């Protein structure tokens, strides 16, 4: 006998284990596993990772008895492992075609949500929901992943179909709250889904493409959000947020469950929901491929999700744990947010879970006692749901049009079987097909309608012909049977998505209209939709149209009774077609990690290559010549830290940010932020910037921060060549806390055709008359006065360039300008060529510019120089002549003040290569936006 733990409310403060990150993390994940018994994987997740919620699916469940034992085993492991509270055991059991647990002896088959709405009885919906939940509670399930609260505003292209109660938001609300009351009264937790709605998705085709909601948030609030608002008012325990994208004017969420705007702002603040928010499974192919499970975990938590669903692979589940741990360690995820989510989970568990219940499920004994009552309820619900949408020619019952000896033709599609199909399972077992094989799927689909054919045959003394049809369309065998039969029934299942079924039914209709029956009338045709009622709901050319809402044996048995006149048809089409939509900017928090050379070097190389091919934002020449080495300085007087957003599953980099701390000037620099062209406008850049600024602001000794860097010489600031793009970038950085009004213009310049270049005579004459002399310094031996000049007079990051140049005598040197009269040092400039070890990587334009290019960098003019323009021009002239002697074809000036010196240098023949706006701020006034 297990002693019941204290019934005092669980809080993070009341149980010391919740102070340990591993225990806290465990309560924030819902995970699944393969197998119908406890596996090593799930045991380790419970004992070592302390997961608090398990999602069971059809792959785990065989029967009611086996399910009871499996759930008890899981709870026992958790109890023995010291879990303070029982496991939440969740299950999808929506009825109709979506049941994870089926047992023909103990678990009843009830109609789908739309079928219940077709009965027109809210009380029926409540009773079915309560009965469903009571059965689940008997086998140990304490959390049902339902109801579906989606409004089908686009009924022709939806995978949800009959899982929703229809296209009328008020009607969906009415039945949704009835389901919630039933679940609550049965004593299990509920979960509304799929927020903000799967009812109007657009599908792009590939499994790697995320289905998209194109309605705005304003339109959603007028229709699709109404059932969710009602459910919140009725006290729904949890809410699942979908993995769909949102794309309309002002809305750009790649995955709703990863969007702060959708979860925190819309669901929490706007709708006022304070229960548990569950994410979509982060291993769905589109999400894991585009973001990665680790990064998705952090984004989901920061968006406001309390419980992260990772229900498939062992590796994905470990990746999720590592992602959350990394996010907490580097500050992307806050402890406060995790504690808040933990409290919500504990509050929900306190309402429905105790160790006494968890360790003593009622099992099949209690299910046996319920069986008769639930059988009657299921039969009544199915009988009242069958809907005759049209019967203009009074073809029903079949006795109106068929004599006992006339033949009826049944044409049915090949479809995948439903998990709840006991007949299909018996059929596959009888012919020896392994469970789960592709052949099993095909044969089970055929066997479902074979049972329907046999039922009709029993009612008509065997006078029934039956064959299947496929996407190959109408074949000669079909035509022969149509001519032979006196009436035809065509079965369709989601013909709006399986268009071959739509075409087949219309083709049969055309033949029947041209073929006379024995009563000298066009051959009677009845179309029966066994899934979505919208297949032909709006097509009056088919005079008799019947809907069953699913093709379980119970539904097909009921439709046979309706067709034969043994049962009056009572069902009505649910809802009325509507459309509605609102707008907000989506924010997502990506997991930002420190750059790891071994792990990320190849990914960075690929990212740079993709950017070099993209010209949508900036001139491609900015990154031409760049490689990963460009950003890895390895300089003793520069501390560097770089950050990445990556897909932890594929190792692809989606974004990169380089930062440097220049010790000589106490300056922290963001030198680069770039994002994969295919993943812009997804908050990746924002996430990188936030992490980079937090890093720089926390560094000891950093007194000012700067956008743009002379070392490496890639982005001297915000690129400003293209004015429209520059404006957008300035606005973007402005929203991130930078005072963009205080920017400094800089540029790089190029002197081409150096072979034929000669200085203007006036320039040479003025320099000859000036009190100046120049010499070349290689190495540090005679460079003390130069370093003093640079330290005293240079702008940011110049002293590091001089250090590198003086240490690299093979490819770099410094030109020094002295006053002849007193030998005072008036200025200096660095010259370098492609042999320079530092410049060939740090100045990518040196490699990307055609020809043999020489470089000039970092001109520094003493404050005591009388004619600073003369000194600058003299230094540049000597540098040009130095490169001419080395047979260079062009000279690059990698960084020049864009206001003070551009005119004098243009007069020498230089043209602007790139323009930038350098922006800086003091660290004590900068605030990183939330």
ZANURO-376099 format. One record per residue (C-alpha): x, y, z. Coordinates in steps of 0.5 Angstrom, whole numbers, plus 2048, in hexadecimal, padded with zeros to 3 digits. Example, Ala and Ser with C-alpha at 12.3 -4.5 7.8 and 13.67 -1.06 7.14 Angstrom:
% residues 2
- east_north_up
- 819_7F7_810
- 81B_7FE_80E
***
This chain:
% residues 930
- east_north_up
- 800_800_800
- 803_807_7FE
- 802_80C_803
- 7FF_813_800
- 803_819_800
- 801_81F_804
- 7FC_822_801
- 7FE_829_802
- 7FF_82D_7FB
- 805_82C_7F7
- 809_832_7F6
- 810_833_7F3
- 812_836_7FA
- 80F_830_7FE
- 813_82B_7FB
- 81A_82B_7FB
- 81B_827_7F5
- 818_82C_7F1
- 81E_831_7F2
- 822_82C_7EE
- 822_82E_7E7
- 822_826_7E5
- 81B_825_7E9
- 818_82C_7E6
- 81A_82A_7DF
- 817_823_7DF
- 810_826_7E1
- 810_82B_7DB
- 811_825_7D6
- 80B_821_7D3
- 80F_81B_7D0
- 80D_814_7CC
- 810_80E_7CA
- 810_808_7C6
- 80D_801_7C9
- 807_7FE_7CC
- 80C_7FD_7D3
- 810_801_7D7
- 817_802_7D3
- 81E_804_7D5
- 81C_80B_7D2
- 816_80D_7D6
- 819_80A_7DC
- 81F_80E_7DB
- 81B_814_7DA
- 817_813_7E0
- 81D_811_7E5
- 822_815_7E2
- 81F_81B_7DF
- 819_81B_7E3
- 814_81D_7DE
- 80D_81E_7E1
- 808_81D_7DB
- 808_817_7D6
- 804_817_7CF
- 801_810_7CD
- 7FF_80F_7C6
- 7FC_809_7C2
- 803_806_7C2
- 804_805_7C9
- 7FD_802_7CA
- 7FA_7FB_7C9
- 7F4_7FA_7CD
- 7F1_7FD_7D3
- 7F4_7F8_7D8
- 7FB_7F9_7D5
- 7FA_801_7D5
- 7F8_800_7DD
- 7FE_7FC_7DE
- 803_801_7DA
- 800_807_7DD
- 801_804_7E4
- 808_802_7E3
- 80A_809_7E1
- 807_80C_7E7
- 80A_807_7EB
- 811_808_7E8
- 810_810_7EA
- 80E_80F_7F1
- 814_80A_7F2
- 818_80F_7EF
- 816_815_7F4
- 812_819_7F0
- 80E_81E_7F4
- 808_81D_7F0
- 805_818_7EB
- 806_818_7E4
- 801_81B_7E0
- 7FF_816_7DA
- 7FC_819_7D4
- 7F8_816_7CE
- 7F5_818_7C8
- 7EE_815_7C8
- 7E9_81A_7C4
- 7E5_814_7C2
- 7E3_813_7BA
- 7E9_811_7B7
- 7EE_814_7BC
- 7EE_80F_7C1
- 7F5_80D_7C4
- 7F2_808_7C9
- 7ED_803_7C6
- 7EB_7FC_7C9
- 7E4_7F9_7C6
- 7E3_7F6_7CD
- 7E4_7FC_7D2
- 7E5_802_7CE
- 7DF_805_7CA
- 7DF_808_7C3
- 7DB_80F_7C3
- 7DA_814_7BE
- 7DF_819_7BC
- 7DE_820_7BE
- 7DB_823_7B8
- 7D6_81D_7B8
- 7D4_81F_7BF
- 7D2_826_7BC
- 7CE_822_7B7
- 7CA_81F_7BC
- 7C8_826_7BE
- 7C8_824_7C6
- 7CD_828_7CA
- 7CB_823_7D0
- 7CD_81D_7CB
- 7D4_820_7CA
- 7D5_821_7D2
- 7D3_81A_7D3
- 7D7_817_7CE
- 7DD_81C_7D1
- 7DC_819_7D8
- 7DB_812_7D6
- 7E2_812_7D2
- 7E6_816_7D8
- 7E3_811_7DD
- 7E6_80B_7D8
- 7EC_80E_7D8
- 7ED_80F_7DF
- 7EB_808_7E1
- 7F2_806_7DD
- 7F6_80C_7E0
- 7F6_811_7DB
- 7F5_818_7DF
- 7F5_81D_7D9
- 7F1_81D_7D3
- 7F4_821_7CD
- 7EE_824_7CB
- 7E9_827_7C9
- 7EB_82A_7C2
- 7E8_831_7C2
- 7EA_833_7BB
- 7E5_836_7B7
- 7E5_834_7AF
- 7E5_83A_7AC
- 7E8_837_7A6
- 7E4_830_7A5
- 7E7_82E_79F
- 7EE_82D_7A0
- 7EF_82B_7A8
- 7F2_825_7AB
- 7EE_826_7B1
- 7E7_824_7AD
- 7E3_821_7B2
- 7E7_822_7B8
- 7E4_829_7B9
- 7DD_82A_7BA
- 7DC_82E_7B4
- 7DD_835_7B1
- 7D8_839_7B6
- 7DC_83C_7BB
- 7D6_83D_7C0
- 7D5_836_7BF
- 7DC_833_7C0
- 7DC_837_7C6
- 7D5_834_7C8
- 7D8_82D_7C7
- 7DF_82E_7CA
- 7DC_830_7D0
- 7D8_82A_7D1
- 7DE_826_7D0
- 7E2_82A_7D5
- 7DC_829_7DA
- 7DC_821_7D9
- 7E4_820_7D9
- 7E4_824_7E0
- 7DE_821_7E3
- 7E1_81A_7E1
- 7E7_81C_7E5
- 7ED_81D_7E0
- 7F0_823_7DD
- 7EF_827_7D6
- 7F3_82A_7D1
- 7F0_82F_7CC
- 7F3_82E_7C5
- 7F6_831_7C0
- 7F7_838_7C2
- 7F6_83D_7BE
- 7F2_838_7BA
- 7F4_833_7B4
- 7ED_835_7B1
- 7F0_839_7AB
- 7F7_836_7A9
- 7FA_836_7A3
- 7FF_831_7A1
- 805_832_79D
- 806_82A_79B
- 80C_828_79E
- 80D_825_7A5
- 812_82A_7A6
- 80D_830_7A5
- 809_832_7AB
- 802_833_7AA
- 800_83A_7AA
- 7FB_83E_7AD
- 7FA_844_7A8
- 7F4_847_7AD
- 7F6_84D_7B1
- 7F5_84D_7B8
- 7F0_852_7B8
- 7EC_84E_7B3
- 7ED_848_7B7
- 7EB_84B_7BE
- 7E4_84C_7BA
- 7E3_845_7B9
- 7E9_840_7BA
- 7EA_842_7C1
- 7E3_842_7C3
- 7E3_83B_7C6
- 7EA_83C_7C9
- 7E7_842_7CD
- 7E1_83E_7CF
- 7E5_838_7D1
- 7EA_83C_7D6
- 7E3_83F_7D9
- 7E1_838_7DA
- 7E8_836_7DD
- 7EC_832_7D8
- 7F2_82F_7DC
- 7F7_830_7D6
- 7F8_832_7CF
- 7FC_830_7C9
- 7FF_835_7C5
- 800_832_7BE
- 806_832_7B9
- 803_836_7B4
- 806_83C_7B1
- 802_843_7B1
- 803_847_7AB
- 7FF_84D_7A9
- 7FF_855_7A9
- 803_856_7B0
- 804_84F_7B2
- 80A_84B_7B1
- 80A_845_7B5
- 80E_83F_7B3
- 80B_83A_7B8
- 805_83C_7BC
- 808_838_7C3
- 80F_83C_7C2
- 80C_843_7C2
- 80B_848_7C8
- 806_84C_7C4
- 802_846_7C3
- 803_842_7CA
- 804_848_7CF
- 801_84E_7CC
- 7FB_84B_7C9
- 7F9_844_7CD
- 7FC_847_7D4
- 7FA_84E_7D4
- 7F5_84F_7CE
- 7F1_849_7D0
- 7F3_849_7D7
- 7F5_841_7D7
- 7F9_840_7DD
- 7F9_838_7DD
- 7FE_833_7DA
- 800_835_7D3
- 803_82F_7CF
- 807_830_7C9
- 806_82C_7C2
- 80B_826_7C2
- 812_829_7C0
- 814_823_7BC
- 80F_824_7B7
- 813_824_7B0
- 812_82B_7AE
- 814_82E_7B5
- 81A_829_7B7
- 81D_82B_7B0
- 81C_832_7B0
- 81E_834_7B7
- 820_82D_7BB
- 81D_82A_7C1
- 822_82E_7C6
- 821_835_7C3
- 81A_833_7C2
- 819_831_7CA
- 81C_838_7CC
- 818_83C_7C7
- 811_838_7C9
- 813_83A_7D1
- 815_841_7CF
- 80E_842_7CB
- 80A_840_7D2
- 809_838_7D1
- 80A_834_7D7
- 80A_82D_7D5
- 80E_82B_7CF
- 80C_825_7CB
- 812_821_7C8
- 80E_81A_7C7
- 812_816_7C2
- 81A_815_7C2
- 81F_814_7C8
- 824_818_7C4
- 81F_81E_7C3
- 81D_81E_7CB
- 824_81E_7CD
- 825_824_7C8
- 81F_827_7CC
- 822_827_7D3
- 828_829_7D0
- 825_82F_7CD
- 821_831_7D3
- 828_830_7D7
- 82C_834_7D3
- 827_83A_7D2
- 826_83A_7DA
- 82E_83A_7DB
- 82F_840_7D6
- 829_844_7D8
- 825_843_7D2
- 81F_840_7D6
- 81E_843_7DD
- 81D_83F_7E4
- 817_843_7E5
- 814_841_7DF
- 815_839_7E0
- 813_83A_7E7
- 80C_83D_7E5
- 80B_837_7E0
- 80D_832_7E5
- 807_835_7EA
- 802_835_7E5
- 804_82D_7E4
- 803_82C_7EB
- 7FD_830_7EC
- 7FA_82C_7E6
- 7FC_825_7E9
- 7FA_827_7F0
- 7F3_827_7ED
- 7F3_820_7EA
- 7F8_81C_7EC
- 7FA_818_7F3
- 7FF_813_7F4
- 7F9_80F_7F7
- 7F5_80F_7F0
- 7FC_80E_7EC
- 7FE_808_7EF
- 7F7_805_7EF
- 7F3_805_7E9
- 7EC_802_7E8
- 7EE_7FE_7E2
- 7E9_7FA_7DE
- 7E5_7F8_7E4
- 7E2_7FF_7E4
- 7E2_7FF_7DC
- 7DE_7F9_7DC
- 7D9_7FC_7E1
- 7D8_802_7DC
- 7D7_7FE_7D6
- 7D0_7FD_7D5
- 7CE_805_7D6
- 7D4_807_7D2
- 7D2_802_7CC
- 7CB_805_7CC
- 7CE_80D_7CC
- 7D2_80B_7C6
- 7CD_808_7C2
- 7C8_80E_7C4
- 7CD_813_7C2
- 7CF_80F_7BB
- 7C8_80E_7B9
- 7C6_816_7BA
- 7CC_818_7B7
- 7CB_815_7B0
- 7C9_81B_7AB
- 7C5_81B_7A5
- 7C7_821_7A2
- 7C3_821_79C
- 7BE_81C_799
- 7BB_820_793
- 7B9_819_78F
- 7B6_816_796
- 7BB_810_795
- 7BB_80E_79C
- 7BA_809_79F
- 7BC_805_799
- 7B6_801_799
- 7B3_807_795
- 7B8_805_78F
- 7BA_7FE_790
- 7B6_7F8_78F
- 7B8_7F2_794
- 7BB_7EE_78E
- 7BF_7F4_78B
- 7C6_7F6_78C
- 7C9_7FB_790
- 7D1_7FE_78E
- 7D5_800_793
- 7DB_804_791
- 7E0_805_797
- 7E7_809_797
- 7EE_806_79A
- 7EF_809_7A0
- 7F3_809_7A6
- 7F0_805_7AC
- 7EE_808_7B2
- 7F1_806_7B9
- 7EA_805_7BB
- 7E9_800_7B6
- 7E8_7F9_7B9
- 7E6_7F6_7B3
- 7EC_7F8_7AF
- 7F1_7F5_7B5
- 7ED_7EF_7B5
- 7EE_7EF_7AD
- 7F5_7F0_7AD
- 7F6_7EB_7B2
- 7F2_7E6_7AF
- 7F6_7E6_7A8
- 7FD_7E7_7AC
- 7FF_7EE_7AA
- 804_7F1_7B0
- 801_7F7_7B4
- 804_7FD_7B1
- 806_7FB_7AA
- 804_7FF_7A4
- 800_7F9_7A1
- 7FC_7F9_7A8
- 7FA_800_7A7
- 7F8_7FF_7A0
- 7F4_7F8_7A1
- 7F1_7FB_7A8
- 7EE_801_7A4
- 7EB_7FC_79F
- 7E8_7F8_7A4
- 7E5_7FD_7A8
- 7E0_7FE_7A2
- 7E0_7F7_7A1
- 7DC_7F6_7A7
- 7D7_7FC_7A5
- 7D6_7F8_79E
- 7D5_7F2_7A3
- 7D0_7F6_7A7
- 7CC_7F8_7A1
- 7CC_7F1_79E
- 7C9_7EE_7A4
- 7C3_7F3_7A4
- 7C2_7F2_79C
- 7C3_7EA_79C
- 7CA_7EB_799
- 7C8_7EF_793
- 7CE_7F4_794
- 7D3_7F5_78F
- 7DA_7F8_792
- 7E0_7FA_790
- 7E6_800_791
- 7E8_806_78D
- 7EF_809_78E
- 7F2_80F_78B
- 7F2_80C_784
- 7EB_80E_783
- 7E5_80A_780
- 7E7_804_77D
- 7E4_7FF_778
- 7E2_7FB_77E
- 7DE_800_781
- 7DA_802_77B
- 7D8_7FB_77A
- 7D6_7FB_781
- 7D2_801_781
- 7CE_7FF_77A
- 7CD_7F8_77E
- 7CA_7FB_785
- 7C3_7FF_786
- 7C6_804_78B
- 7CD_806_78D
- 7D0_809_793
- 7D7_80C_793
- 7DB_80D_799
- 7DF_813_79A
- 7E4_815_7A0
- 7E7_81C_7A0
- 7E6_81D_798
- 7E8_824_799
- 7EF_822_79A
- 7EF_81B_797
- 7ED_81E_790
- 7EC_818_78C
- 7E6_816_790
- 7E3_81C_78E
- 7E4_81B_787
- 7E2_814_788
- 7DB_816_78B
- 7DA_81B_786
- 7DC_816_780
- 7D7_811_783
- 7D2_816_783
- 7D2_818_77C
- 7D2_810_77A
- 7CC_80F_77F
- 7C8_815_77C
- 7C9_812_775
- 7C7_80B_777
- 7C0_809_778
- 7BE_805_77E
- 7B9_7FF_77D
- 7B3_804_77F
- 7B5_809_779
- 7B8_80E_77D
- 7C0_810_77E
- 7C3_80B_782
- 7C3_80D_789
- 7CA_80F_78C
- 7CB_810_794
- 7D1_814_796
- 7D3_812_79D
- 7D9_816_7A0
- 7DC_812_7A6
- 7E0_818_7A8
- 7E0_81F_7A7
- 7D9_821_7A5
- 7DB_827_7A1
- 7DD_822_79B
- 7D7_824_797
- 7D3_828_79C
- 7D2_82E_797
- 7D1_82A_791
- 7CA_829_78F
- 7CB_825_789
- 7CC_81F_78E
- 7C5_81E_790
- 7C6_819_796
- 7CB_81A_79A
- 7CD_817_7A1
- 7D2_819_7A6
- 7D4_814_7AC
- 7DA_818_7AF
- 7DF_812_7AF
- 7E0_80B_7AD
- 7E0_807_7B3
- 7DC_801_7B3
- 7D7_804_7B8
- 7D6_80A_7B3
- 7D5_805_7AD
- 7D0_801_7B1
- 7CC_807_7B2
- 7CC_809_7AB
- 7CA_803_7A8
- 7C4_803_7AD
- 7C2_80A_7AA
- 7C3_808_7A3
- 7BE_802_7A4
- 7B9_806_7A8
- 7BA_802_7AE
- 7BC_809_7B2
- 7BA_810_7B1
- 7BF_815_7AF
- 7C0_81B_7B4
- 7C6_81E_7B3
- 7C7_825_7B0
- 7CE_828_7AD
- 7D1_82C_7B3
- 7D3_833_7B2
- 7D3_838_7AD
- 7D8_83A_7A8
- 7DC_840_7AB
- 7E3_844_7AA
- 7E6_849_7AF
- 7ED_84C_7B1
- 7F4_852_7B6
- 7FB_854_7B6
- 801_855_7BA
- 808_854_7B9
- 80B_84E_7BB
- 811_84D_7C0
- 815_847_7C1
- 81A_845_7C6
- 820_841_7C2
- 825_83D_7C6
- 82B_840_7C5
- 832_83C_7C7
- 839_83E_7C7
- 83D_83D_7C1
- 840_836_7C1
- 846_836_7BC
- 846_82E_7BB
- 83E_82E_7BB
- 83D_834_7B7
- 842_836_7B2
- 83F_832_7AC
- 838_835_7AE
- 83B_83C_7AE
- 83F_83B_7A7
- 838_838_7A4
- 834_83E_7A7
- 83A_843_7A4
- 839_840_79D
- 831_841_79D
- 832_848_79F
- 837_849_79A
- 832_847_795
- 82C_84B_798
- 82C_853_795
- 825_854_799
- 828_858_79E
- 82F_85B_79D
- 834_85B_798
- 837_854_797
- 83E_857_797
- 83D_858_79E
- 83E_851_7A0
- 842_84F_799
- 849_84C_79C
- 846_84A_7A3
- 847_844_7A6
- 846_841_7AD
- 84E_843_7AE
- 84C_84B_7AD
- 848_84B_7B3
- 84D_847_7B8
- 852_84C_7B9
- 857_848_7BF
- 85A_84F_7C1
- 85C_84F_7C8
- 85A_856_7C9
- 853_855_7C7
- 84E_850_7CA
- 849_84D_7C5
- 842_849_7C7
- 83E_847_7C1
- 837_844_7C1
- 832_840_7BD
- 82B_83E_7BC
- 82C_837_7B9
- 827_831_7B7
- 82A_82C_7BD
- 827_826_7B8
- 82A_828_7B2
- 830_82C_7B4
- 82E_832_7AF
- 82F_839_7B2
- 82A_83E_7B1
- 82D_844_7B4
- 834_846_7B6
- 836_84C_7BA
- 83E_84E_7BC
- 840_852_7C2
- 846_855_7C4
- 849_859_7CA
- 84F_85D_7C8
- 852_85E_7CF
- 856_864_7CD
- 850_868_7CC
- 84B_865_7D1
- 847_864_7CB
- 842_85E_7C9
- 840_85D_7C2
- 83B_859_7BE
- 83E_859_7B8
- 839_854_7B4
- 832_852_7B4
- 830_84E_7AF
- 82A_849_7AE
- 829_843_7A8
- 825_847_7A3
- 820_842_7A3
- 81E_843_7AA
- 81E_84B_7AB
- 818_84E_7AF
- 818_848_7B4
- 81B_84C_7BA
- 822_848_7B9
- 826_84F_7B8
- 822_852_7BE
- 824_84C_7C2
- 82B_84C_7C0
- 82C_853_7C2
- 828_852_7C9
- 82D_84D_7CA
- 833_851_7C8
- 832_857_7CB
- 830_854_7D2
- 837_851_7D1
- 83B_857_7D0
- 837_85B_7D5
- 839_856_7DA
- 840_856_7D8
- 845_859_7DD
- 849_85F_7DA
- 844_861_7D5
- 842_868_7D5
- 83F_869_7CE
- 83C_865_7C9
- 83C_866_7C1
- 838_863_7BB
- 83E_862_7B6
- 845_860_7B6
- 84B_862_7B3
- 84E_85B_7B5
- 84C_857_7B1
- 84B_85C_7AC
- 844_859_7A9
- 83E_85D_7AC
- 841_864_7AE
- 83A_866_7B1
- 833_865_7AE
- 834_865_7A6
- 831_86B_7A3
- 832_86A_79C
- 82B_868_79B
- 827_86E_79E
- 821_86A_79E
- 824_864_7A2
- 828_869_7A6
- 822_86C_7A9
- 81F_865_7AA
- 825_863_7AE
- 826_869_7B2
- 81E_869_7B4
- 81F_862_7B6
- 826_863_7BA
- 822_869_7BD
- 81C_864_7C0
- 822_860_7C3
- 824_866_7C7
- 829_86A_7C3
- 829_871_7C2
- 82A_871_7BB
- 82A_879_7BA
- 831_879_7BD
- 834_876_7B7
- 83B_877_7B4
- 83C_876_7AC
- 842_872_7AA
- 843_86F_7A3
- 848_86A_7A0
- 84C_86D_799
- 84F_86A_793
- 854_86D_78F
- 854_869_788
- 859_868_782
- 85F_869_787
- 864_868_781
- 862_86E_77D
- 860_873_783
- 865_879_784
- 864_87E_78A
- 861_885_788
- 867_88A_787
- 864_88F_78C
- 864_889_791
- 86B_888_790
- 86D_88F_790
- 869_890_797
- 86C_88A_79A
- 873_88D_798
- 872_893_79B
- 86F_890_7A2
- 874_88F_7A7
- 873_888_7A7
- 877_882_7A6
- 875_87A_7A6
- 878_874_7A7
- 876_86C_7A8
- 876_868_7AE
- 876_861_7AE
- 876_85D_7B5
- 876_860_7BC
- 87D_862_7BD
- 87C_869_7BB
- 874_86A_7BC
- 874_86C_7C3
- 872_873_7C1
- 86D_871_7BC
- 869_86D_7C1
- 869_873_7C6
- 866_877_7C0
- 861_872_7BF
- 85F_871_7C6
- 85E_878_7C7
- 85B_87A_7C1
- 857_874_7BD
- 850_872_7BD
- 84E_86B_7BF
- 851_865_7BD
- 857_868_7BA
- 85C_867_7BF
- 85B_85F_7BE
- 85C_860_7B6
- 863_863_7B8
- 865_85E_7BC
- 863_859_7B7
- 867_85C_7B2
- 86D_85E_7B6
- 86D_856_7B7
- 86C_854_7B0
- 873_857_7AD
- 872_852_7A7
- 86B_855_7A4
- 86A_85C_7A8
- 86E_862_7AA
- 86C_869_7AD
- 86E_870_7A9
- 870_875_7AE
- 86F_87D_7AD
- 874_881_7B0
- 875_889_7B0
- 87C_88A_7AD
- 87D_890_7B2
- 87D_88D_7B8
- 87B_885_7B7
- 875_885_7BA
- 870_87F_7B8
- 86A_882_7B5
- 867_87C_7B2
- 867_875_7B0
- 863_870_7AC
- 864_868_7AB
- 865_865_7A4
- 864_85E_7A3
- 864_859_79D
- 861_852_79C
- 867_84F_79F
- 865_852_7A6
- 863_84C_7AA
- 85D_850_7AE
- 85B_854_7A8
- 859_84F_7A3
- 854_84C_7A8
- 852_852_7AC
- 851_857_7A6
- 84D_852_7A1
- 84D_858_79C
- 854_857_79B
- 852_850_798
- 84C_851_794
- 84E_857_790
- 851_856_789
- 858_856_788
- 85E_857_78D
- 85B_85B_792
- 85F_85F_797
- 85C_862_79E
- 85D_868_7A2
- 85A_868_7A9
- 859_86D_7AF
- 85C_873_7AD
- 85D_877_7B4
- 85F_87F_7B4
- 862_882_7BA
- 85E_888_7BD
- 864_88C_7BD
- 864_88C_7B5
- 863_892_7B2
- 861_890_7AB
- 85D_889_7AD
- 85A_889_7A6
- 862_889_7A3
- 864_884_7A8
- 85E_87F_7A6
- 860_880_79E
- 867_87F_79F
- 866_879_7A3
- 861_876_79E
- 866_878_798
- 86C_875_79B
- 867_86F_79C
- 865_86F_795
- 86C_86F_792
- 86E_86A_797
- 869_865_794
- 86B_867_78D
- 872_865_78E
- 86F_85E_790
- 86B_85E_789
- 864_85E_78C
- 85E_860_788
- 85A_863_78D
- 85A_866_794
- 855_865_799
- 854_86A_79F
- 850_866_7A3
- 84D_86B_7A8
- 84D_873_7A7
- 849_878_7AB
- 843_879_7A6
- 842_881_7A7
- 849_884_7A9
- 84E_881_7A4
- 849_87E_79E
- 84A_884_79A
- 852_884_79A
- 852_87D_799
- 84D_87D_793
- 852_883_790
- 857_87D_790
- 853_879_78C
- 850_874_791
- 849_872_790
- 844_870_796
- 844_868_796
- 83F_868_79C
- 83B_86C_7A1
- 83A_86B_7A8
- 836_86F_7AF
- 83A_86D_7B5
- 836_86D_7BB
- 839_86D_7C2
- 836_86E_7C9
- 838_86E_7D1
- 837_868_7D4
- 834_86B_7DA
- 82E_86E_7D6
- 82D_868_7D2
- 827_864_7D3
- 825_85D_7D0
- 81E_85D_7CE
- 81A_857_7D0
***
